Amino acid sequence: MRRPELKILFITGYAENAIVGNGHLEPGMQVLTKPFVMEALASRIRDLIAKP
């Protein structure tokens, strides 16, 4: 609420559908599930930064 422009990347060992619940994240939020390769992390960060 204080910083609505802040981008958030959730990294979890749980299944994505367990975290997201209703299947919807707020704008600027993404989920990355473990395990992942570093290229996937870098790509997700680039994607978050690039979106307005």
Secondary structure, DSSP 8 states (H G I E B T S, - for coil): ---TT--EEEEESS-HHHHHTTT---TTEEEEESS--HHHHHHHHHHHHH--
